[in-house]
Amino acid sequence: MVNRKTLNIVLKVIAILLVAVLVKLGFYREDFFVEMNKLIGFKENPEVGNWASEIVADYYDLTAAELYEVKWKMTIYFSIYFYLLSALILFLFFRERKPLLYLLFFYLGIFILSAISYGSGFVTGNKEGAYLVARRLMGLLQSPYPFMLIFVLVLFKLDKMQVKMKE
């Protein structure tokens, strides 16, 4: 029978190993989108040649419009993967629900800000600028940064820190 202390150590080691997976996923995601953009560039301007690597080889036969659609779907998939993996790591490390709620609220907040930014482009007429802001915000959700922020917040109990103001 495994005692509680040993189990906690094992779960924390697993969580630390999963952090490496989270970081690796971040590099893969970046490579995928860079190569997808190269492929789209080729589809929109064939005379430049196709410089996209094999990471996007399954998409070579698609049109530029179809590639943009794939990028939107992959944005959603990567965001979900990062959220789920981050939540798993936080749960294995802390064994509490509060970090999971912080992570969920962070993701929802950034997603809502991204949607507002994207929608504001239609209102202001600056679709390109609004899209760039929305894309950056969604890129944040497809990275290890939300995990790292919540991890530090909970690890150092910054979520319980009280700031007293002088009157």
C-alpha positions as CSV (number, residue, x, y, z in Angstrom):
1,M,0.0,0.0,0.0
2,V,1.3,3.4,-0.9
3,N,1.2,6.1,1.8
4,R,-0.2,9.6,1.2
5,K,3.2,11.3,1.3
6,T,4.6,9.0,-1.4
7,L,1.5,9.4,-3.5
8,N,1.8,13.2,-3.3
9,I,5.4,13.1,-4.3
10,V,4.6,10.8,-7.3
11,L,1.8,13.1,-8.4
12,K,4.1,16.2,-8.2
13,V,6.8,14.4,-10.2
14,I,4.1,13.5,-12.9
15,A,3.0,17.1,-12.9
16,I,6.6,18.3,-13.4
17,L,7.0,15.9,-16.3
18,L,3.8,17.2,-17.8
19,V,5.2,20.7,-17.7
20,A,7.7,19.5,-20.2
21,V,4.9,18.3,-22.4
22,L,3.2,21.7,-22.1
23,V,6.3,23.5,-23.2
24,K,6.8,21.1,-26.1
25,L,3.2,21.6,-27.1
26,G,3.9,25.4,-27.2
27,F,6.9,24.9,-29.5
28,Y,4.9,22.6,-31.8
29,R,2.0,25.0,-31.9
30,E,4.3,27.9,-32.9
31,D,6.0,25.7,-35.6
32,F,2.6,24.6,-36.9
33,F,1.2,28.2,-37.3
34,V,4.4,29.6,-38.8
35,E,4.5,26.8,-41.4
36,M,0.8,27.2,-42.1
37,N,1.3,30.9,-42.8
38,K,4.1,30.0,-45.2
39,L,1.7,27.6,-47.0
40,I,-1.0,30.2,-47.1
41,G,1.5,32.7,-48.5
42,F,2.4,30.2,-51.2
43,K,-1.3,29.5,-52.1
44,E,-1.9,33.3,-52.4
45,N,1.3,33.9,-54.3
46,P,2.5,30.7,-56.0
47,E,5.5,32.3,-57.7
48,V,7.3,32.6,-54.4
49,G,7.5,28.8,-54.1
50,N,6.4,26.6,-51.3
51,W,8.7,26.9,-48.3
52,A,6.4,25.2,-45.8
53,S,7.9,22.2,-44.1
54,E,6.4,18.7,-43.7
55,I,4.7,19.7,-40.5
56,V,1.8,20.9,-42.7
57,A,2.2,18.4,-45.5
58,D,-1.3,17.0,-44.9
59,Y,-2.7,20.5,-45.9
60,Y,-0.8,21.0,-49.2
61,D,-3.9,20.3,-51.3
62,L,-6.1,22.8,-49.6
63,T,-6.9,26.3,-50.9
64,A,-6.0,29.4,-49.0
65,A,-9.5,29.8,-47.8
66,E,-9.6,26.2,-46.5
67,L,-6.2,26.8,-44.8
68,Y,-7.6,29.8,-43.0
69,E,-10.5,27.7,-41.8
70,V,-8.0,25.0,-40.6
71,K,-6.1,27.7,-38.7
72,W,-9.3,28.8,-36.9
73,K,-10.1,25.2,-35.9
74,M,-6.6,24.6,-34.8
75,T,-6.7,27.8,-32.7
76,I,-9.7,26.3,-30.8
77,Y,-8.1,22.9,-30.5
78,F,-4.8,24.2,-29.2
79,S,-6.6,26.5,-26.7
80,I,-8.5,23.5,-25.4
81,Y,-5.4,21.3,-25.2
82,F,-3.4,24.0,-23.3
83,Y,-6.3,24.5,-20.9
84,L,-6.8,20.8,-20.2
85,L,-3.1,20.1,-19.8
86,S,-2.6,23.1,-17.6
87,A,-5.6,22.2,-15.5
88,L,-4.3,18.6,-15.1
89,I,-0.9,19.8,-14.0
90,L,-2.4,22.3,-11.5
91,F,-4.6,19.6,-10.1
92,L,-1.8,17.0,-9.8
93,F,0.5,19.5,-8.1
94,F,-1.9,21.3,-5.7
95,R,-4.8,18.8,-5.4
96,E,-7.3,21.7,-5.0
97,R,-10.1,23.1,-7.1
98,K,-9.3,26.8,-6.6
99,P,-6.3,26.8,-9.0
100,L,-8.6,25.2,-11.6
101,L,-11.2,27.9,-11.1
102,Y,-8.5,30.6,-11.5
103,L,-7.3,29.0,-14.7
104,L,-10.9,28.8,-16.0
105,F,-11.6,32.4,-15.2
106,F,-8.4,33.5,-16.8
107,Y,-9.2,31.6,-20.0
108,L,-12.8,32.9,-20.1
109,G,-11.6,36.5,-19.5
110,I,-9.0,36.4,-22.2
111,F,-11.4,34.7,-24.6
112,I,-14.0,37.3,-24.0
113,L,-11.5,40.1,-24.4
114,S,-10.4,38.5,-27.7
115,A,-14.0,38.3,-28.9
116,I,-14.7,41.9,-28.0
117,S,-11.5,43.0,-29.8
118,Y,-12.5,41.0,-32.9
119,G,-16.0,42.4,-32.8
120,S,-14.8,45.9,-32.4
121,G,-13.1,45.7,-35.8
122,F,-16.5,45.5,-37.4
123,V,-17.8,48.5,-35.4
124,T,-14.8,50.7,-35.9
125,G,-13.9,49.6,-39.4
126,N,-10.4,48.6,-38.4
127,K,-10.8,44.9,-38.9
128,E,-7.1,44.2,-39.4
129,G,-6.0,46.0,-36.2
130,A,-8.7,44.4,-34.2
131,Y,-7.9,40.9,-35.6
132,L,-4.2,41.4,-34.6
133,V,-5.2,42.2,-31.0
134,A,-7.6,39.2,-30.9
135,R,-5.0,36.9,-32.4
136,R,-2.4,37.9,-29.8
137,L,-4.9,37.4,-27.0
138,M,-5.8,33.9,-28.4
139,G,-2.1,33.2,-28.8
140,L,-1.7,33.8,-25.0
141,L,-4.3,31.0,-24.4
142,Q,-2.2,28.7,-26.6
143,S,0.9,28.9,-24.5
144,P,2.2,27.9,-21.1
145,Y,1.9,31.4,-19.8
146,P,-1.6,31.0,-18.2
147,F,-0.4,27.9,-16.4
148,M,2.8,29.7,-15.2
149,L,0.8,32.7,-13.9
150,I,-1.7,30.6,-12.0
151,F,1.0,28.2,-10.7
152,V,3.0,31.1,-9.2
153,L,-0.1,32.8,-7.9
154,V,-1.1,29.7,-6.0
155,L,2.4,28.5,-5.1
156,F,3.3,31.7,-3.4
157,K,-0.2,32.2,-2.1
158,L,-0.5,35.5,-3.8
159,D,-4.2,34.9,-4.2
160,K,-4.5,35.1,-0.4
161,M,-2.3,38.1,0.1
162,Q,-4.0,41.1,1.5
163,V,-2.9,44.6,0.7
164,K,-3.6,47.1,3.4
165,M,-4.1,50.7,2.3
166,K,-3.1,53.6,4.6
167,E,-6.1,55.8,5.4
